[in-house]
């Protein structure tokens, strides 16, 4: 029986492109789920505007990085095909076809549904043509005093070449006519980003209704400029004007092997990014005539498929500004993270005056010595856990050394301020700063310089690899020994994103984890070629092989008459080798649940291939960011958390760390989190074999199971305090 089954398995090519979704189209489906949150009437109004903004912001980055890369592959005539078997040109064409109806839905819903709902609540986003005379007079004065001095009209004629259009800039394409010669000319006016996108009207000029007072009223900045163009072109007749927006390639191309100074090389590339790479997309007002559209497309080096017509306002990414309105009833209920019960008695590390009490039995290190500690953000307070741990280490006189990796952090990071204090107190401090963290390069360069000036050992990582792992190692002198404390997480050391990214972090002083992190930092900062680790799964060293082995073990349990079970939660699943292994496991009888927020190339529910695999995606008020891996292992269950998704870049081209959760009680807690997600019927979407996602809904007799709300309730019920 087993032999025949093995023969059947060898007859099917599990790497066949028909079993894989395009990662690009899968990403678009993820963003479509984001758009659904903006359309879902269960989402509070201002949160819906936020999701509209996120949808647009996500698309900007998608074009700047993914579409730009595909265009470069087309230009370079790349022949290597992705797992789904589509050429780069085919991918670009399919992106265009899939995206257009999504954009139409977004803009129609904003114009026809959200704007009227905003007005019903006293938030009036007005069109200039609908303004009263008093409102126009006010905006004329505002234009003269605040806007006009900032504007720079750029003509296009034989003596004025077509101007550089900066990345993500909103512009007016203006056609003017010389009344003396009858000649028509084209000019570009950039809508300045230094001014508010939506110009507010004073309270006495807001629109009021009998039902509700006006909370806010304003006009898009580009409309104010458009109705005052005569001031920019005196003596000329304004014939027509149209808005357009350009997206450029914004990925960095740094030849690390040839760069004598990596920091300087990346600074030079950042300058190029600000100037803008090749154009990859133009969004135009739908009413723009063919003559103007063709001219823009030609001057920007684009094809017809790169032009996206928009009905209504361009650049809906700016809708995020409405979240600043003081209208809590139109937002999600406020959430205040709690402090885990075991940490409540530890003094808070307040700015500059934190005093560490080494005699206190409740200090952070004593808590960890009593057993591993798991924290779950944003349900647990970041400042009272991760931030506090590093502050304790910085001020504790018994701490000898602190080492950490930094991928992304905030511009005013209290963690790095604490590290600077630690260096000032004479501790050995080493920080690996990843300069190539996309769109955070400049922030990381600034921190790298500040850390170096404070006497901290700053390392920029390994050539050819991004350091994406999230780890801290603290070396402390205690009585007759040196003890190592670790934090291994799934998220960045960023107090701002920790408020709305879901992430796990493990604190421990287990000797094997401390020894592994020591070896990992030696690998990162020195010339170590460490190939084996006691507990950690480390990319690019052993992570892929270990995951394949863990899946194979479940296969062997099934083949030997037992049962197999895998639950894997991550941001993206696109690695073909691991997907093929999951297919093999499914065919052997292993039951597999995959929780993927974004891209998923695995095709579930295919008879004979993946009928034992279920894929869900959870989209909610918090961004699901944690990575969790569960293996049944014949009843000897194993749980892992860490920084790596199942993508080639995470397994082969990044430094990542995945740690086992060895504490049985903590492992049960993590399994409970997974169980709650798998039972979700509010935020969960099921991936179908044809690539569609279907959102779950509570049945008539069942209660709503909202993962993130349940986890917030659980955190509050634990009795945590801020």
C-alpha positions as CSV (number, residue, x, y, z in Angstrom):
1,X,0.0,0.0,0.0
2,X,2.7,2.4,1.0
3,X,4.8,1.5,-2.0
4,X,2.0,2.1,-4.5
5,X,1.3,5.4,-2.9
6,X,4.9,6.4,-3.2
7,X,4.7,5.5,-6.9
8,X,1.6,7.7,-7.4
9,X,3.4,10.6,-5.7
10,X,6.4,10.4,-8.1
11,X,4.1,10.5,-11.1
12,X,2.8,14.0,-10.3
13,X,5.1,17.0,-10.8
14,X,4.4,19.0,-7.7
15,X,6.4,21.9,-9.3
16,X,4.0,22.2,-12.2
17,X,3.0,25.8,-12.7
18,X,-0.7,24.9,-12.6
19,X,-0.4,24.3,-8.9
20,X,0.9,27.9,-8.1
21,X,-0.7,31.3,-8.0
22,X,1.1,34.3,-9.3
23,X,2.6,36.1,-6.3
24,X,1.8,39.5,-7.9
25,X,-1.8,38.7,-8.5
26,X,-2.0,37.1,-5.0
27,X,-0.8,40.4,-3.6
28,X,-3.5,42.3,-5.5
29,X,-6.0,39.9,-3.9
30,X,-4.6,40.9,-0.5
31,X,-5.0,44.5,-1.3
32,X,-8.6,43.8,-2.5
33,X,-9.3,42.5,1.0
34,X,-8.0,45.8,2.4
35,X,-10.3,47.6,0.0
36,X,-13.2,45.5,1.3
37,X,-12.6,46.9,4.8
38,X,-13.1,50.3,3.3
39,X,-16.4,49.2,1.7
40,X,-17.7,47.1,4.6
41,X,-20.5,49.0,6.4
42,X,-19.5,47.3,9.6
43,X,-16.2,49.3,9.6
44,X,-16.6,52.7,11.3
45,X,-16.6,55.6,8.8
46,X,-13.2,57.2,9.5
47,X,-11.6,53.7,9.6
48,X,-13.1,53.1,6.1
49,X,-11.3,56.3,4.9
50,X,-8.1,54.9,6.6
51,X,-8.5,51.7,4.7
52,X,-9.0,53.6,1.4
53,X,-5.7,55.4,2.1
54,X,-3.9,52.1,3.0
55,X,-5.2,50.5,-0.2
56,X,-3.7,53.4,-2.3
57,X,-0.5,53.5,-0.3
58,X,0.0,49.8,-0.7
59,X,-0.5,50.2,-4.5
60,X,2.0,52.9,-4.6
61,X,4.7,50.7,-3.1
62,X,3.6,47.7,-5.3
63,X,4.2,49.8,-8.4
64,X,7.4,51.4,-7.1
65,X,8.9,48.0,-6.3
66,X,7.2,45.0,-7.8
67,X,5.9,46.4,-11.1
68,X,9.2,48.3,-11.5
69,X,11.1,45.0,-11.1
70,X,8.9,43.3,-13.7
71,X,9.6,46.1,-16.1
72,X,13.3,45.8,-15.5
73,X,13.0,42.0,-16.2
74,X,11.2,42.7,-19.5
75,X,13.9,45.2,-20.5
76,X,16.7,42.7,-19.6
77,X,14.9,39.9,-21.4
78,X,14.9,37.7,-18.3
79,X,14.0,34.1,-19.3
80,X,13.7,32.5,-15.9
81,X,10.0,32.0,-15.1
82,X,8.4,32.2,-11.6
83,X,6.6,29.2,-10.1
84,X,3.3,30.1,-11.9
85,X,5.1,30.0,-15.2
86,X,4.1,33.5,-16.5
87,X,6.6,35.8,-18.1
88,X,7.2,39.2,-16.7
89,X,5.3,40.8,-19.6
90,X,2.4,38.5,-19.0
91,X,2.5,39.4,-15.3
92,X,2.3,43.1,-16.1
93,X,-0.6,42.6,-18.4
94,X,-2.5,40.5,-15.9
95,X,-1.8,43.1,-13.2
96,X,-3.3,45.8,-15.4
97,X,-6.4,43.7,-16.2
98,X,-7.1,42.7,-12.5
99,X,-6.4,46.1,-11.0
100,X,-8.6,48.3,-13.2
101,X,-12.0,47.1,-11.9
102,X,-10.6,47.3,-8.3
103,X,-9.7,51.0,-8.9
104,X,-13.1,51.7,-10.4
105,X,-14.7,50.1,-7.4
106,X,-12.5,52.1,-5.0
107,X,-13.2,55.5,-6.5
108,X,-16.9,54.9,-7.2
109,X,-17.4,53.9,-3.6
110,X,-15.6,56.9,-2.3
111,X,-17.5,59.3,-4.5
112,X,-20.9,57.7,-4.3
113,X,-21.0,56.3,-0.8
114,X,-18.3,57.6,1.5
115,X,-18.5,61.3,0.6
116,X,-22.2,61.5,1.3
117,X,-21.8,59.6,4.5
118,X,-19.1,62.0,5.6
119,X,-21.4,64.9,4.9
120,X,-24.1,63.2,6.9
121,X,-21.8,63.3,9.9
122,X,-20.8,66.9,9.3
123,X,-17.5,66.2,7.4
124,X,-17.9,68.1,4.1
125,X,-15.3,67.5,1.4
126,X,-16.5,70.1,-1.1
127,X,-15.9,70.7,-4.8
128,X,-14.8,74.2,-5.6
129,X,-17.6,74.6,-8.1
130,X,-20.2,74.2,-5.3
131,X,-18.8,76.8,-3.0
132,X,-20.6,80.0,-2.0
133,X,-19.3,83.4,-2.8
134,X,-18.1,83.9,0.7
135,X,-16.2,80.6,0.7
136,X,-14.5,81.5,-2.6
137,X,-13.4,84.9,-1.3
138,X,-11.8,83.2,1.7
139,X,-10.0,80.6,-0.5
140,X,-8.9,83.4,-2.8
141,X,-7.2,85.1,0.1
142,X,-5.7,81.8,1.3
143,X,-4.4,81.1,-2.2
144,X,-2.7,84.5,-2.5
145,X,-1.1,84.3,1.0
146,X,-0.3,80.6,1.4
147,X,-0.3,78.8,-1.9
148,X,0.8,81.2,-4.7
149,X,4.2,81.9,-3.2
150,X,5.0,78.1,-3.2
151,X,4.0,77.3,-6.8
152,X,6.3,77.1,-9.8
153,X,4.7,76.7,-13.2
154,X,6.9,74.9,-15.7
155,X,6.3,75.5,-19.4
156,X,6.9,72.9,-22.1
157,X,8.1,74.3,-25.5
158,X,11.2,74.2,-27.7
159,X,13.1,76.2,-25.2
160,X,11.7,74.4,-22.1
161,X,12.1,70.7,-22.2
162,X,9.5,68.4,-20.5
163,X,10.1,68.8,-16.8
164,X,11.1,66.0,-14.4
165,X,7.9,64.8,-12.6
166,X,8.8,63.6,-9.1
167,X,7.7,60.4,-7.7
168,X,4.1,60.2,-6.3
169,X,3.6,63.9,-7.0
170,X,0.1,65.3,-7.8
171,X,0.2,67.7,-10.8
172,X,-2.0,69.8,-13.0
173,X,-1.5,69.5,-16.7
174,X,-2.5,73.0,-18.0
175,X,-3.2,74.0,-21.6
176,X,-2.8,77.8,-22.1
177,X,-3.4,79.9,-25.2
178,X,-1.5,83.0,-26.3
179,X,-4.3,85.5,-27.2
180,X,-2.0,87.4,-29.6
181,X,-0.7,84.4,-31.6
182,X,-3.4,81.9,-31.0
183,X,-0.8,79.3,-30.1
184,X,-1.5,76.7,-27.5
185,X,1.1,75.6,-24.9
186,X,1.4,72.9,-22.2
187,X,2.5,73.6,-18.7
188,X,2.8,71.6,-15.5
189,X,2.0,72.9,-12.1
190,X,3.0,70.7,-9.1
191,X,0.6,70.5,-6.2
192,X,3.0,71.1,-3.3
193,X,3.2,68.4,-0.6
194,X,4.2,71.0,2.0
195,X,0.6,72.2,2.2
196,X,-2.4,70.3,3.5
197,X,-4.0,68.3,0.7
198,X,-7.5,69.3,1.9
199,X,-7.7,73.0,2.6
200,X,-10.0,73.6,5.6
201,X,-12.6,76.4,5.8
202,X,-13.0,78.4,9.0
203,X,-15.9,77.4,11.2
204,X,-18.2,80.3,10.2
205,X,-17.9,79.3,6.5
206,X,-18.6,75.6,7.0
207,X,-21.6,74.0,5.5
208,X,-24.4,73.4,8.1
209,X,-27.5,71.3,8.1
210,X,-30.5,71.2,10.3
211,X,-29.7,67.7,11.4
212,X,-26.0,68.1,12.3
213,X,-23.5,70.8,12.8
214,X,-20.5,70.9,10.4
215,X,-17.4,69.3,12.1
216,X,-15.1,70.1,9.2
217,X,-15.4,71.5,5.7
218,X,-12.7,71.9,3.1
219,X,-11.7,71.7,-0.5
220,X,-9.0,69.7,-2.3
221,X,-5.8,71.8,-2.7
222,X,-5.5,71.1,-6.4
223,X,-9.0,72.6,-7.0
224,X,-8.0,75.8,-5.2
225,X,-4.9,76.0,-7.5
226,X,-6.9,75.1,-10.6
227,X,-9.4,78.0,-10.1
228,X,-6.6,80.5,-9.7
229,X,-4.3,79.5,-12.6
230,X,-4.6,83.0,-14.2
231,X,-2.2,84.3,-11.5
232,X,0.4,81.8,-12.7
233,X,0.0,82.6,-16.4
234,X,-0.9,86.4,-16.6
235,X,-1.9,87.5,-20.1
236,X,-2.6,84.0,-21.3
237,X,-6.0,82.2,-21.6
238,X,-6.5,79.1,-19.6
239,X,-8.0,76.6,-22.0
240,X,-8.1,73.4,-19.8
241,X,-6.5,71.7,-16.9
242,X,-6.4,68.1,-15.7
243,X,-4.8,66.3,-12.7
244,X,-2.3,63.5,-13.0
245,X,0.0,61.6,-10.7
246,X,3.2,59.7,-11.5
247,X,4.8,56.7,-9.9
248,X,8.5,55.8,-10.4
249,X,10.8,53.0,-9.7
250,X,12.0,53.5,-6.1
251,X,14.0,50.4,-5.3
252,X,17.6,50.8,-4.5
253,X,20.4,49.2,-6.6
254,X,23.5,49.0,-4.4
255,X,26.5,47.0,-5.6
256,X,27.7,46.0,-2.1
257,X,30.8,44.1,-3.4
258,X,32.0,47.2,-5.1
259,X,31.1,49.8,-2.4
260,X,34.0,50.9,-0.2
261,X,31.5,52.6,2.1
262,X,28.1,51.0,2.2
263,X,26.6,53.9,4.2
264,X,27.8,56.4,1.6
265,X,26.7,54.2,-1.3
266,X,23.1,54.0,0.1
267,X,23.0,57.7,0.7
268,X,23.9,58.2,-3.0
269,X,21.1,55.8,-4.0
270,X,18.6,57.6,-1.8
271,X,19.4,60.8,-3.7
272,X,18.7,59.0,-6.9
273,X,15.4,57.7,-5.4
274,X,14.4,61.3,-4.5
275,X,15.1,62.4,-8.0
276,X,13.1,59.4,-9.2
277,X,13.9,56.3,-11.3
278,X,12.1,55.3,-14.4
279,X,8.3,55.9,-14.6
280,X,6.1,52.9,-14.0
281,X,2.6,54.3,-13.8
282,X,0.6,57.5,-14.5
283,X,-2.8,58.1,-13.0
284,X,-4.9,60.7,-14.9
285,X,-8.2,62.4,-14.5
286,X,-10.7,60.5,-16.6
287,X,-11.8,63.6,-18.5
288,X,-8.3,64.2,-19.8
289,X,-8.4,64.3,-23.6
290,X,-6.4,61.9,-25.7
291,X,-4.0,64.6,-26.9
292,X,-2.9,65.5,-23.4
293,X,-2.8,61.9,-22.3
294,X,-0.8,60.7,-25.2
295,X,1.7,63.5,-24.8
296,X,2.2,62.7,-21.1
297,X,2.5,59.0,-21.8
298,X,5.1,59.6,-24.6
299,X,7.2,62.1,-22.6
300,X,7.2,59.7,-19.6
301,X,8.1,56.6,-21.6
302,X,5.0,54.7,-20.8
303,X,2.7,52.3,-22.7
304,X,-1.1,52.5,-22.8
305,X,-1.4,49.8,-20.1
306,X,0.6,52.0,-17.7
307,X,-2.1,54.7,-17.8
308,X,-4.8,54.5,-15.2
309,X,-7.9,56.7,-15.6
310,X,-9.5,57.8,-12.4
311,X,-13.1,59.1,-11.9
312,X,-12.9,61.6,-9.1
313,X,-10.0,62.6,-6.8
314,X,-6.5,61.3,-7.5
315,X,-4.2,60.3,-4.6
316,X,-6.7,58.9,-2.1
317,X,-3.7,58.1,0.1
318,X,-4.3,61.5,1.6
319,X,-7.6,60.4,3.1
320,X,-5.6,59.2,6.2
321,X,-5.6,62.9,7.4
322,X,-9.3,62.6,8.3
323,X,-8.3,60.1,11.1
324,X,-7.1,63.2,13.0
325,X,-10.6,64.5,13.4
326,X,-11.8,64.4,17.0
327,X,-14.7,62.0,16.3
328,X,-14.1,58.8,18.4
329,X,-17.6,57.6,17.6
330,X,-16.5,57.2,13.9
331,X,-13.4,55.2,14.8
332,X,-12.7,51.8,16.3
333,X,-13.1,51.7,20.0
334,X,-9.9,53.0,21.7
335,X,-7.4,50.3,22.7
336,X,-4.9,50.7,25.5
337,X,-2.3,47.8,25.7
338,X,-2.0,46.1,29.0
339,X,1.1,45.1,31.0
340,X,1.6,41.3,31.4
341,X,0.8,40.4,35.1
342,X,4.3,39.1,35.8
343,X,5.7,42.6,35.0
344,X,3.4,44.9,36.9
345,X,5.6,45.6,39.8
346,X,8.7,46.6,37.8
347,X,9.4,50.3,37.9
348,X,8.7,52.1,34.6
349,X,11.9,53.4,32.8
350,X,10.9,57.1,32.5
351,X,13.0,59.4,30.3
352,X,16.4,60.1,31.8
353,X,15.6,59.3,35.5
354,X,15.1,55.5,35.4
355,X,16.8,53.9,38.4
356,X,17.5,50.2,38.3
357,X,17.1,48.5,41.7
358,X,19.3,45.3,41.6
359,X,18.0,44.3,45.0
360,X,14.4,44.3,43.9
361,X,13.1,40.7,43.6
362,X,10.6,41.9,41.0
363,X,13.2,43.3,38.5
364,X,12.9,42.3,34.9
365,X,15.7,39.9,35.0
366,X,14.4,38.1,38.1
367,X,11.0,37.7,36.3
368,X,12.8,36.0,33.3
369,X,14.8,33.8,35.6
370,X,11.5,32.3,37.0
371,X,10.6,31.2,33.5
372,X,10.3,32.3,29.9
373,X,7.9,35.2,29.2
374,X,5.9,35.7,26.0
375,X,4.5,39.1,25.0
376,X,1.9,39.7,22.4
377,X,1.7,43.2,20.8
378,X,-0.3,45.3,20.6
379,X,-2.3,43.5,23.2
380,X,0.6,43.8,25.5
381,X,2.3,47.2,26.0
382,X,5.5,47.6,24.1
383,X,7.0,50.2,26.3
384,X,6.4,48.1,29.4
385,X,7.9,45.0,28.0
386,X,10.5,45.2,25.2
387,X,11.4,48.9,25.8
388,X,11.6,48.3,29.5
389,X,13.8,45.2,29.1
390,X,16.4,47.3,27.1
391,X,16.2,50.2,29.6
392,X,16.8,47.8,32.5
393,X,19.8,46.4,30.7
394,X,21.1,49.9,29.9
395,X,21.0,51.1,33.5
396,X,21.7,47.9,35.4
397,X,25.4,48.1,36.6
398,X,25.6,44.3,36.4
399,X,24.9,44.2,32.7
400,X,28.2,43.9,30.8
401,X,27.1,43.9,27.2
402,X,24.0,44.5,25.0
403,X,23.7,43.3,21.4
404,X,20.8,43.8,19.1
405,X,19.7,43.8,15.5
406,X,17.8,46.8,14.1
407,X,15.8,46.5,10.9
408,X,13.2,49.3,11.4
409,X,12.6,51.7,14.2
410,X,11.0,55.1,14.8
411,X,12.8,58.4,14.3
412,X,12.6,59.1,18.1
413,X,13.3,55.6,19.3
414,X,13.6,55.4,23.1
415,X,15.3,52.0,22.7
416,X,18.2,53.5,20.8
417,X,18.3,56.4,23.3
418,X,18.7,53.8,26.1
419,X,21.5,52.0,24.1
420,X,23.4,55.3,23.9
421,X,23.0,55.7,27.7
422,X,24.3,52.2,28.1
423,X,27.4,53.0,26.1
424,X,27.9,56.2,28.2
425,X,27.8,53.9,31.3
426,X,30.7,51.9,29.9
427,X,28.8,48.8,28.7
428,X,29.8,47.0,25.5
429,X,27.0,47.8,23.1
430,X,26.8,46.4,19.5
431,X,24.0,47.2,17.1
432,X,23.6,45.7,13.7
433,X,21.8,48.3,11.6
434,X,20.3,47.2,8.4
435,X,20.8,50.1,6.0
436,X,18.9,48.4,3.2
437,X,15.5,48.2,5.0
438,X,13.3,49.5,2.2
439,X,12.0,53.0,2.7
440,X,13.6,53.2,6.1
441,X,17.2,53.6,4.8
442,X,17.5,57.3,5.6
443,X,16.2,56.9,9.1
444,X,18.6,54.0,9.8
445,X,21.5,55.9,8.4
446,X,20.8,58.8,10.8
447,X,20.6,56.3,13.8
448,X,23.8,54.6,12.7
449,X,25.7,57.9,12.8
450,X,24.2,58.8,16.2
451,X,25.1,55.4,17.6
452,X,28.7,55.5,16.3
453,X,29.1,59.0,17.8
454,X,28.1,57.5,21.2
455,X,30.8,54.9,21.0
456,X,28.6,52.0,20.1
457,X,29.9,49.3,17.8
458,X,27.7,49.6,14.6
459,X,27.8,46.9,12.0
460,X,25.9,47.2,8.7
461,X,25.3,43.5,8.1
462,X,26.7,40.9,5.6
463,X,27.3,41.5,1.9
464,X,24.5,40.2,-0.2
465,X,22.2,39.7,2.8
466,X,19.6,41.8,4.6
467,X,19.5,41.3,8.4
468,X,15.8,41.0,9.1
469,X,16.0,39.1,12.4
470,X,14.7,40.7,15.6
471,X,16.9,39.7,18.5
472,X,18.5,41.2,21.6
473,X,21.2,39.6,23.7
474,X,22.0,40.9,27.2
475,X,25.0,39.6,29.0
476,X,24.8,40.1,32.8
477,X,27.1,39.3,35.8
478,X,25.3,37.4,38.5
479,X,26.9,36.0,41.7
480,X,29.2,33.3,40.5
481,X,28.2,33.2,36.8
482,X,27.6,35.2,33.6
483,X,24.0,34.8,32.4
484,X,22.6,35.7,29.0
485,X,19.1,37.1,28.6
486,X,17.5,37.1,25.2
487,X,14.5,38.6,23.4
488,X,13.6,36.9,20.1
489,X,10.7,38.5,18.3
490,X,8.6,38.5,15.1
491,X,8.4,42.3,14.8
492,X,10.6,45.4,14.6
493,X,11.9,47.3,17.5
494,X,9.6,50.2,16.7
495,X,7.3,51.6,19.4
496,X,5.0,53.2,16.8
497,X,4.3,50.2,14.6
498,X,4.0,48.1,17.8
499,X,0.7,49.9,18.4
500,X,-1.0,48.4,15.3
501,X,1.2,45.4,14.2
502,X,0.5,42.1,15.9
503,X,3.8,40.5,16.9
504,X,5.1,38.0,19.4
505,X,8.3,38.3,21.5
506,X,9.9,35.6,23.7
507,X,12.1,36.6,26.7
508,X,14.3,33.8,28.1
509,X,17.6,33.1,29.8
510,X,17.9,29.5,28.6
511,X,21.5,28.8,28.1
512,X,21.1,27.2,24.7
513,X,19.3,30.2,23.3
514,X,21.9,32.6,24.8
515,X,24.7,30.5,23.3
516,X,22.9,30.4,19.9
517,X,22.5,34.2,19.9
518,X,26.1,34.6,20.8
519,X,27.1,32.5,17.8
520,X,24.7,34.4,15.6
521,X,26.1,37.8,16.6
522,X,29.6,36.5,16.0
523,X,28.4,35.4,12.5
524,X,27.0,38.9,11.9
525,X,29.9,41.0,13.2
526,X,33.0,38.8,12.6
527,X,34.3,36.1,10.3
528,X,32.4,33.2,11.8
529,X,31.0,30.5,9.4
530,X,28.7,29.0,12.0
531,X,26.8,26.2,10.3
532,X,24.9,24.7,13.2
533,X,22.8,26.0,16.1
534,X,21.5,24.3,19.2
535,X,17.9,25.6,19.0
536,X,17.6,28.4,16.5
537,X,16.5,28.0,12.9
538,X,18.8,30.6,11.2
539,X,18.6,31.9,7.6
540,X,20.4,31.5,5.3
541,X,22.2,28.8,7.2
542,X,19.8,26.1,8.2
543,X,16.3,27.5,8.2
544,X,15.1,26.1,4.9
545,X,16.5,22.6,5.7
546,X,15.0,22.6,9.2
547,X,11.5,23.5,8.0
548,X,11.7,20.9,5.2
549,X,12.7,18.3,7.8
550,X,9.9,19.3,10.2
551,X,7.4,18.9,7.4
552,X,9.0,15.6,6.4
553,X,8.6,14.4,10.0
554,X,4.8,14.9,9.8
555,X,4.8,13.0,6.5
556,X,6.6,10.1,8.1
557,X,4.2,10.0,11.0
558,X,1.3,9.7,8.6
559,X,3.1,7.0,6.5
560,X,3.7,5.0,9.7
561,X,0.1,4.9,10.6
562,X,-0.1,8.0,12.8
563,X,-1.5,11.5,12.1
564,X,0.2,14.7,11.0
565,X,-0.8,18.3,11.6
566,X,0.8,21.6,10.7
567,X,-0.4,25.1,11.3
568,X,1.8,27.9,9.9
569,X,1.1,31.6,10.2
570,X,3.1,34.2,8.2
571,X,2.9,37.3,6.1
572,X,3.6,35.5,2.8
573,X,4.0,32.0,1.4
574,X,5.6,31.9,-2.1
575,X,8.6,29.6,-1.7
576,X,8.1,26.9,-4.3
577,X,10.2,24.2,-2.6
578,X,8.3,24.6,0.7
579,X,5.0,24.7,-1.1
580,X,5.8,21.5,-3.0
581,X,6.7,19.9,0.3
582,X,3.4,20.9,1.8
583,X,1.7,19.4,-1.3
584,X,3.6,16.2,-0.6
585,X,2.5,16.3,3.1
586,X,-1.1,16.9,2.1
587,X,-1.0,13.8,-0.2
588,X,0.4,11.8,2.6
589,X,-2.5,12.8,4.8
590,X,-1.1,15.6,6.9
591,X,-3.8,18.2,7.8
592,X,-2.4,21.6,7.2
593,X,-3.8,25.1,8.0
594,X,-2.0,28.1,6.7
595,X,-2.8,31.6,7.9
596,X,-1.3,34.1,5.4
597,X,-2.0,37.8,5.6
598,X,-0.7,38.7,2.1
599,X,0.8,36.8,-0.8
600,X,0.1,33.1,-1.1
601,X,1.2,31.1,-4.2
602,X,-0.1,27.8,-2.8
603,X,-3.3,26.5,-4.4
604,X,-5.4,24.8,-1.7
605,X,-8.2,22.3,-2.2
606,X,-6.9,20.7,-5.4
607,X,-7.9,17.0,-5.6
608,X,-4.9,14.7,-5.3
609,X,-2.6,17.6,-4.5
610,X,-3.8,19.8,-1.7
611,X,-7.2,18.7,-0.5
612,X,-5.8,18.5,3.0
613,X,-4.6,22.1,3.0
614,X,-6.7,25.1,4.1
615,X,-5.6,28.7,3.6
616,X,-7.1,31.7,5.4
617,X,-6.2,35.3,5.6
618,X,-7.2,37.7,8.5
619,X,-7.6,41.4,7.8
620,X,-8.6,43.7,10.7
621,X,-7.8,46.9,12.6
622,X,-4.3,45.5,13.4
623,X,-1.9,44.3,10.7
624,X,-1.2,40.6,11.3
625,X,2.6,40.4,11.3
626,X,3.6,37.5,13.6
627,X,5.1,34.3,12.3
628,X,4.1,31.1,14.1
629,X,4.8,27.5,13.2
630,X,3.1,24.5,14.8
631,X,4.0,20.8,14.2
632,X,2.0,18.0,15.9
633,X,5.0,15.6,15.9
634,X,3.0,12.5,16.9
635,X,1.7,14.2,20.1
636,X,5.1,15.7,21.1
637,X,4.0,19.1,19.8
638,X,6.5,21.8,18.8
639,X,5.9,25.5,18.3
640,X,8.2,28.1,16.8
641,X,8.1,31.9,16.4
642,X,10.4,34.2,14.6
643,X,11.0,36.7,11.8
644,X,11.0,34.6,8.6
645,X,8.2,34.2,6.1
646,X,8.2,31.3,3.7
647,X,9.7,33.3,0.8
648,X,13.0,32.7,-1.0
649,X,14.3,36.1,0.2
650,X,13.7,35.2,3.8
651,X,15.2,31.7,3.5
652,X,18.1,32.4,1.2
653,X,18.9,36.2,1.1
654,X,18.2,37.4,4.6
655,X,19.5,36.7,8.1
656,X,16.5,35.4,10.1
657,X,16.0,33.7,13.4
658,X,13.2,31.3,14.4
659,X,13.1,30.1,18.0
660,X,11.3,27.1,19.5
661,X,8.8,27.8,22.3
662,X,10.0,25.3,24.9
663,X,7.9,26.3,27.8
664,X,4.8,24.1,27.7
665,X,2.4,26.7,29.1
666,X,3.6,29.3,26.6
667,X,3.4,26.8,23.8
668,X,-0.3,26.2,24.8
669,X,-0.9,29.9,24.8
670,X,0.4,30.2,21.2
671,X,-1.6,27.2,20.1
672,X,-4.7,28.9,21.6
673,X,-3.9,32.0,19.5
674,X,-3.8,29.9,16.4
675,X,-7.1,28.2,17.3
676,X,-8.8,31.5,17.7
677,X,-7.7,32.6,14.3
678,X,-8.8,29.4,12.6
679,X,-12.2,29.8,14.2
680,X,-12.6,33.4,13.1
681,X,-15.8,34.2,11.2
682,X,-15.5,38.0,11.1
683,X,-12.1,38.9,9.8
684,X,-11.1,35.7,8.1
685,X,-11.1,35.0,4.4
686,X,-10.9,31.5,2.8
687,X,-8.7,31.0,-0.2
688,X,-10.5,29.0,-3.0
689,X,-8.8,26.7,-5.5
690,X,-9.4,29.3,-8.2
691,X,-7.6,32.0,-6.3
692,X,-10.6,33.9,-5.1
693,X,-11.0,34.7,-1.4
694,X,-14.4,34.4,0.3
695,X,-15.0,36.2,3.6
696,X,-16.5,34.2,6.4
697,X,-19.7,35.3,8.0
698,X,-21.3,34.1,11.3
699,X,-24.2,31.7,10.7
700,X,-27.7,32.4,11.9
701,X,-27.1,30.4,15.1
702,X,-23.4,31.2,15.7
703,X,-21.8,34.2,17.4
704,X,-19.3,36.5,15.8
705,X,-15.7,35.3,16.4
706,X,-13.4,38.3,15.8
707,X,-9.8,37.3,16.4
708,X,-8.4,40.7,17.3
709,X,-11.4,41.6,19.6
710,X,-11.1,38.2,21.3
711,X,-7.4,38.8,22.0
712,X,-8.1,42.3,23.3
713,X,-10.7,40.9,25.6
714,X,-8.4,38.2,26.8
715,X,-5.6,40.7,27.5
716,X,-8.0,42.9,29.6
717,X,-9.4,39.9,31.5
718,X,-5.8,38.9,32.5
719,X,-5.9,42.0,34.7
720,X,-3.1,43.8,33.0
721,X,-2.7,47.5,33.7
722,X,-1.0,50.3,31.8
